[in-house]
């Protein structure tokens, strides 16, 4: 049976292994986090005319499709852009594995009035296969990985768990 790896897991993988571990073990701190609530508000108020929240297999959740064969992910800032890029690449990869090819993707930053085109290369696919395996290994850990302080810790929903 294929392991269920979501786009959020890939996003968290590139942000923090500890955050990923908490998430995959159903320890959620995000409902109360101000930054998460701001992101949800931005998502709800942006791109109202487009088909939004396209859930595929309960694995990936595309923010919206603007044009045929172009998926979009909405982010409020570029603070953790690498993780966002890999999340979108995973969407492209996941869909390609299921026979959907030739898609384009963009990350939209409505507050900045900018967007970023994201493409999937063969090298990206190879790296995503490794990322998926590392996520599976993280899920199997009995306790969270060692805490490694990062610049983003202060705004993280899991901050209190890591600093106890």
C-alpha atoms as an extended CHARMM CRD file, in Angstrom:
* protein
*
       164  EXT
         1         1  UNK       CA              0.0000000000        0.0000000000        0.0000000000  PROA      1               0.0000000000
         2         2  UNK       CA              1.2780000000        3.4610000000       -0.9120000000  PROA      2               0.0000000000
         3         3  UNK       CA              2.1580000000        5.7820000000        1.9740000000  PROA      3               0.0000000000
         4         4  UNK       CA             -0.0350000000        8.9120000000        2.1340000000  PROA      4               0.0000000000
         5         5  UNK       CA              2.2580000000       11.9390000000        1.8950000000  PROA      5               0.0000000000
         6         6  UNK       CA              0.4770000000       15.2840000000        1.6860000000  PROA      6               0.0000000000
         7         7  UNK       CA              1.5940000000       18.5900000000        0.2450000000  PROA      7               0.0000000000
         8         8  UNK       CA              1.6030000000       20.0720000000        3.7560000000  PROA      8               0.0000000000
         9         9  UNK       CA              4.0190000000       17.3310000000        4.8660000000  PROA      9               0.0000000000
        10        10  UNK       CA              6.3890000000       18.2580000000        2.0420000000  PROA      10              0.0000000000
        11        11  UNK       CA              6.0580000000       21.9320000000        2.9910000000  PROA      11              0.0000000000
        12        12  UNK       CA              6.8560000000       21.1830000000        6.6390000000  PROA      12              0.0000000000
        13        13  UNK       CA              9.7330000000       18.8950000000        5.6370000000  PROA      13              0.0000000000
        14        14  UNK       CA             11.5070000000       21.8890000000        4.1170000000  PROA      14              0.0000000000
        15        15  UNK       CA             10.6910000000       24.1390000000        7.0810000000  PROA      15              0.0000000000
        16        16  UNK       CA             11.4530000000       21.9720000000       10.1120000000  PROA      16              0.0000000000
        17        17  UNK       CA             11.6920000000       18.2190000000       10.7240000000  PROA      17              0.0000000000
        18        18  UNK       CA             10.3490000000       18.6480000000       14.2470000000  PROA      18              0.0000000000
        19        19  UNK       CA              7.2720000000       20.5480000000       13.0030000000  PROA      19              0.0000000000
        20        20  UNK       CA              6.7500000000       17.7610000000       10.4610000000  PROA      20              0.0000000000
        21        21  UNK       CA              6.9150000000       15.1280000000       13.2030000000  PROA      21              0.0000000000
        22        22  UNK       CA              4.3270000000       16.9420000000       15.3260000000  PROA      22              0.0000000000
        23        23  UNK       CA              2.0520000000       17.3290000000       12.3120000000  PROA      23              0.0000000000
        24        24  UNK       CA              2.2230000000       13.6720000000       11.1980000000  PROA      24              0.0000000000
        25        25  UNK       CA              1.5100000000       12.5960000000       14.7830000000  PROA      25              0.0000000000
        26        26  UNK       CA             -1.6940000000       14.6940000000       14.8560000000  PROA      26              0.0000000000
        27        27  UNK       CA             -0.3000000000       17.2750000000       17.2740000000  PROA      27              0.0000000000
        28        28  UNK       CA             -1.7900000000       20.4640000000       15.9040000000  PROA      28              0.0000000000
        29        29  UNK       CA             -1.0310000000       23.9040000000       17.2660000000  PROA      29              0.0000000000
        30        30  UNK       CA             -2.0820000000       25.8670000000       14.2030000000  PROA      30              0.0000000000
        31        31  UNK       CA             -5.7340000000       26.5720000000       15.0300000000  PROA      31              0.0000000000
        32        32  UNK       CA             -4.7380000000       29.2780000000       17.5050000000  PROA      32              0.0000000000
        33        33  UNK       CA             -1.7370000000       30.7050000000       15.6170000000  PROA      33              0.0000000000
        34        34  UNK       CA             -2.1190000000       34.3010000000       14.4510000000  PROA      34              0.0000000000
        35        35  UNK       CA              0.0190000000       33.7920000000       11.3170000000  PROA      35              0.0000000000
        36        36  UNK       CA             -2.0280000000       30.7660000000       10.2690000000  PROA      36              0.0000000000
        37        37  UNK       CA             -5.2830000000       32.6790000000       10.8190000000  PROA      37              0.0000000000
        38        38  UNK       CA             -3.9690000000       35.5910000000        8.7220000000  PROA      38              0.0000000000
        39        39  UNK       CA             -3.0580000000       33.1700000000        5.9480000000  PROA      39              0.0000000000
        40        40  UNK       CA             -6.5530000000       31.6550000000        5.9940000000  PROA      40              0.0000000000
        41        41  UNK       CA             -8.1210000000       35.1060000000        5.8590000000  PROA      41              0.0000000000
        42        42  UNK       CA             -5.9190000000       36.0310000000        2.8950000000  PROA      42              0.0000000000
        43        43  UNK       CA             -6.8790000000       32.7930000000        1.1570000000  PROA      43              0.0000000000
        44        44  UNK       CA            -10.5900000000       33.4210000000        1.6860000000  PROA      44              0.0000000000
        45        45  UNK       CA            -10.4440000000       37.0090000000        0.4230000000  PROA      45              0.0000000000
        46        46  UNK       CA             -8.1920000000       36.4710000000       -2.6270000000  PROA      46              0.0000000000
        47        47  UNK       CA             -9.0620000000       35.1870000000       -6.1030000000  PROA      47              0.0000000000
        48        48  UNK       CA            -12.7900000000       34.9150000000       -5.4040000000  PROA      48              0.0000000000
        49        49  UNK       CA            -13.7450000000       34.2300000000       -9.0300000000  PROA      49              0.0000000000
        50        50  UNK       CA            -11.5920000000       31.1130000000       -9.3640000000  PROA      50              0.0000000000
        51        51  UNK       CA            -12.2910000000       27.4630000000       -8.5130000000  PROA      51              0.0000000000
        52        52  UNK       CA            -10.7270000000       27.1660000000       -5.0660000000  PROA      52              0.0000000000
        53        53  UNK       CA             -9.5710000000       24.4150000000       -2.7320000000  PROA      53              0.0000000000
        54        54  UNK       CA             -9.3480000000       21.5500000000       -5.1340000000  PROA      54              0.0000000000
        55        55  UNK       CA             -8.7340000000       18.4890000000       -2.9850000000  PROA      55              0.0000000000
        56        56  UNK       CA             -7.2520000000       15.4850000000       -4.7430000000  PROA      56              0.0000000000
        57        57  UNK       CA             -7.2520000000       12.1450000000       -2.9140000000  PROA      57              0.0000000000
        58        58  UNK       CA             -7.0080000000       13.9680000000        0.4430000000  PROA      58              0.0000000000
        59        59  UNK       CA             -3.3050000000       14.2730000000       -0.4060000000  PROA      59              0.0000000000
        60        60  UNK       CA             -2.9490000000       17.5780000000       -2.1810000000  PROA      60              0.0000000000
        61        61  UNK       CA             -5.1350000000       20.6480000000       -1.8540000000  PROA      61              0.0000000000
        62        62  UNK       CA             -4.6400000000       23.0900000000       -4.7050000000  PROA      62              0.0000000000
        63        63  UNK       CA             -5.5730000000       26.6260000000       -3.7090000000  PROA      63              0.0000000000
        64        64  UNK       CA             -7.0980000000       27.3580000000       -7.1000000000  PROA      64              0.0000000000
        65        65  UNK       CA             -7.0220000000       26.7190000000      -10.8350000000  PROA      65              0.0000000000
        66        66  UNK       CA             -7.0090000000       29.9360000000      -12.8400000000  PROA      66              0.0000000000
        67        67  UNK       CA             -6.6150000000       28.6590000000      -16.3500000000  PROA      67              0.0000000000
        68        68  UNK       CA             -6.7940000000       25.1940000000      -17.7170000000  PROA      68              0.0000000000
        69        69  UNK       CA             -3.6950000000       23.2540000000      -16.7290000000  PROA      69              0.0000000000
        70        70  UNK       CA             -2.3760000000       25.9840000000      -14.3810000000  PROA      70              0.0000000000
        71        71  UNK       CA             -2.5070000000       25.4170000000      -10.6460000000  PROA      71              0.0000000000
        72        72  UNK       CA             -1.8970000000       28.1210000000       -8.0580000000  PROA      72              0.0000000000
        73        73  UNK       CA             -0.7590000000       28.1890000000       -4.4500000000  PROA      73              0.0000000000
        74        74  UNK       CA             -1.4060000000       31.3570000000       -2.4260000000  PROA      74              0.0000000000
        75        75  UNK       CA              1.1290000000       32.4880000000        0.1690000000  PROA      75              0.0000000000
        76        76  UNK       CA              1.1780000000       35.6600000000        2.2170000000  PROA      76              0.0000000000
        77        77  UNK       CA              4.9320000000       36.2230000000        2.0400000000  PROA      77              0.0000000000
        78        78  UNK       CA              8.1750000000       34.9170000000        0.6130000000  PROA      78              0.0000000000
        79        79  UNK       CA              9.6070000000       34.2350000000        4.0910000000  PROA      79              0.0000000000
        80        80  UNK       CA              9.8130000000       30.4810000000        3.5280000000  PROA      80              0.0000000000
        81        81  UNK       CA              9.6600000000       30.4430000000       -0.2450000000  PROA      81              0.0000000000
        82        82  UNK       CA             11.7930000000       27.3220000000       -0.7430000000  PROA      82              0.0000000000
        83        83  UNK       CA              9.2730000000       25.2220000000        1.1760000000  PROA      83              0.0000000000
        84        84  UNK       CA              6.4400000000       26.7050000000       -0.8850000000  PROA      84              0.0000000000
        85        85  UNK       CA              8.2590000000       25.9220000000       -4.1330000000  PROA      85              0.0000000000
        86        86  UNK       CA              8.7730000000       22.2980000000       -3.0990000000  PROA      86              0.0000000000
        87        87  UNK       CA              5.1530000000       21.9890000000       -2.0060000000  PROA      87              0.0000000000
        88        88  UNK       CA              4.0190000000       23.0880000000       -5.4750000000  PROA      88              0.0000000000
        89        89  UNK       CA              6.5900000000       20.8390000000       -7.1630000000  PROA      89              0.0000000000
        90        90  UNK       CA              5.1520000000       17.9790000000       -5.1220000000  PROA      90              0.0000000000
        91        91  UNK       CA              1.6690000000       18.8200000000       -6.4410000000  PROA      91              0.0000000000
        92        92  UNK       CA              3.0160000000       18.6250000000      -10.0030000000  PROA      92              0.0000000000
        93        93  UNK       CA              4.8840000000       15.4080000000       -9.1930000000  PROA      93              0.0000000000
        94        94  UNK       CA              1.8740000000       13.7980000000       -7.5110000000  PROA      94              0.0000000000
        95        95  UNK       CA             -0.4060000000       14.6090000000      -10.4320000000  PROA      95              0.0000000000
        96        96  UNK       CA              2.1840000000       13.4410000000      -12.9730000000  PROA      96              0.0000000000
        97        97  UNK       CA              2.3840000000       10.0850000000      -11.1410000000  PROA      97              0.0000000000
        98        98  UNK       CA             -1.3510000000        9.7910000000      -11.6990000000  PROA      98              0.0000000000
        99        99  UNK       CA             -1.1710000000       10.5180000000      -15.4160000000  PROA      99              0.0000000000
       100       100  UNK       CA             -1.8020000000       14.2680000000      -15.4010000000  PROA      100             0.0000000000
       101       101  UNK       CA              1.0300000000       15.7780000000      -17.3970000000  PROA      101             0.0000000000
       102       102  UNK       CA              1.7770000000       19.1690000000      -18.8980000000  PROA      102             0.0000000000
       103       103  UNK       CA              0.6320000000       21.2470000000      -15.9340000000  PROA      103             0.0000000000
       104       104  UNK       CA              1.9490000000       24.6910000000      -15.1210000000  PROA      104             0.0000000000
       105       105  UNK       CA              2.1280000000       26.1200000000      -11.6190000000  PROA      105             0.0000000000
       106       106  UNK       CA              2.4660000000       29.4580000000       -9.8830000000  PROA      106             0.0000000000
       107       107  UNK       CA              2.8550000000       30.6570000000       -6.3450000000  PROA      107             0.0000000000
       108       108  UNK       CA              0.8320000000       33.8290000000       -5.8510000000  PROA      108             0.0000000000
       109       109  UNK       CA              1.6940000000       36.5010000000       -3.2920000000  PROA      109             0.0000000000
       110       110  UNK       CA             -1.3930000000       38.7620000000       -3.3680000000  PROA      110             0.0000000000
       111       111  UNK       CA             -0.0920000000       41.1170000000       -0.6670000000  PROA      111             0.0000000000
       112       112  UNK       CA              3.0860000000       41.6420000000       -2.6980000000  PROA      112             0.0000000000
       113       113  UNK       CA              1.2090000000       41.6400000000       -6.0240000000  PROA      113             0.0000000000
       114       114  UNK       CA              3.7490000000       39.1440000000       -7.3700000000  PROA      114             0.0000000000
       115       115  UNK       CA              3.8320000000       35.5430000000       -8.4910000000  PROA      115             0.0000000000
       116       116  UNK       CA              6.4630000000       32.9130000000       -9.1240000000  PROA      116             0.0000000000
       117       117  UNK       CA              6.3590000000       30.3000000000      -11.8830000000  PROA      117             0.0000000000
       118       118  UNK       CA              7.2420000000       26.8050000000      -10.6470000000  PROA      118             0.0000000000
       119       119  UNK       CA              8.3670000000       23.9810000000      -12.9260000000  PROA      119             0.0000000000
       120       120  UNK       CA              9.1280000000       20.3320000000      -12.2430000000  PROA      120             0.0000000000
       121       121  UNK       CA             12.3770000000       18.8740000000      -13.6200000000  PROA      121             0.0000000000
       122       122  UNK       CA             13.6140000000       15.2810000000      -13.6210000000  PROA      122             0.0000000000
       123       123  UNK       CA             16.1080000000       16.2740000000      -10.9070000000  PROA      123             0.0000000000
       124       124  UNK       CA             13.2040000000       17.6050000000       -8.8370000000  PROA      124             0.0000000000
       125       125  UNK       CA             11.3410000000       14.3260000000       -9.2670000000  PROA      125             0.0000000000
       126       126  UNK       CA             14.3980000000       12.3900000000       -8.1080000000  PROA      126             0.0000000000
       127       127  UNK       CA             14.7520000000       14.6390000000       -5.0710000000  PROA      127             0.0000000000
       128       128  UNK       CA             11.0440000000       14.3500000000       -4.2500000000  PROA      128             0.0000000000
       129       129  UNK       CA             11.3540000000       10.5510000000       -4.1950000000  PROA      129             0.0000000000
       130       130  UNK       CA             14.0570000000       10.9630000000       -1.5360000000  PROA      130             0.0000000000
       131       131  UNK       CA             11.9830000000       13.5580000000        0.3450000000  PROA      131             0.0000000000
       132       132  UNK       CA              9.0130000000       11.1750000000        0.4520000000  PROA      132             0.0000000000
       133       133  UNK       CA             11.2340000000        8.4360000000        1.9170000000  PROA      133             0.0000000000
       134       134  UNK       CA             12.6210000000       10.8360000000        4.5290000000  PROA      134             0.0000000000
       135       135  UNK       CA              9.1010000000       11.9340000000        5.4750000000  PROA      135             0.0000000000
       136       136  UNK       CA              8.1410000000        8.2810000000        5.9460000000  PROA      136             0.0000000000
       137       137  UNK       CA             11.1940000000        7.7930000000        8.1870000000  PROA      137             0.0000000000
       138       138  UNK       CA             10.2390000000       10.9000000000       10.2080000000  PROA      138             0.0000000000
       139       139  UNK       CA              6.6980000000        9.5450000000       10.6420000000  PROA      139             0.0000000000
       140       140  UNK       CA              8.1270000000        6.3150000000       12.0350000000  PROA      140             0.0000000000
       141       141  UNK       CA             10.2200000000        8.0410000000       14.7300000000  PROA      141             0.0000000000
       142       142  UNK       CA              9.0060000000        7.4190000000       18.2920000000  PROA      142             0.0000000000
       143       143  UNK       CA              9.8240000000       10.9780000000       19.3740000000  PROA      143             0.0000000000
       144       144  UNK       CA             10.3830000000       14.2870000000       17.5870000000  PROA      144             0.0000000000
       145       145  UNK       CA             13.7530000000       14.9770000000       15.9930000000  PROA      145             0.0000000000
       146       146  UNK       CA             16.2170000000       17.1030000000       17.9180000000  PROA      146             0.0000000000
       147       147  UNK       CA             15.3240000000       20.7710000000       18.2150000000  PROA      147             0.0000000000
       148       148  UNK       CA             17.3460000000       22.9780000000       15.8720000000  PROA      148             0.0000000000
       149       149  UNK       CA             16.6670000000       26.6950000000       16.4030000000  PROA      149             0.0000000000
       150       150  UNK       CA             15.8740000000       28.6230000000       13.2370000000  PROA      150             0.0000000000
       151       151  UNK       CA             14.9830000000       32.1790000000       12.3410000000  PROA      151             0.0000000000
       152       152  UNK       CA             11.3390000000       31.2130000000       11.7910000000  PROA      152             0.0000000000
       153       153  UNK       CA             10.8740000000       29.6290000000       15.2430000000  PROA      153             0.0000000000
       154       154  UNK       CA              9.4850000000       32.8150000000       16.7980000000  PROA      154             0.0000000000
       155       155  UNK       CA              6.4800000000       32.7920000000       14.4310000000  PROA      155             0.0000000000
       156       156  UNK       CA              5.9250000000       29.0240000000       14.4130000000  PROA      156             0.0000000000
       157       157  UNK       CA              2.6790000000       27.5920000000       15.7510000000  PROA      157             0.0000000000
       158       158  UNK       CA              4.7260000000       24.8540000000       17.4850000000  PROA      158             0.0000000000
       159       159  UNK       CA              7.0460000000       27.3580000000       19.2070000000  PROA      159             0.0000000000
       160       160  UNK       CA              5.8170000000       26.5980000000       22.7260000000  PROA      160             0.0000000000
       161       161  UNK       CA              6.2890000000       22.8440000000       22.3200000000  PROA      161             0.0000000000
       162       162  UNK       CA              9.8880000000       23.2740000000       21.2170000000  PROA      162             0.0000000000
       163       163  UNK       CA             10.8260000000       25.8060000000       23.8900000000  PROA      163             0.0000000000
       164       164  UNK       CA              9.3510000000       23.9530000000       26.8880000000  PROA      164             0.0000000000
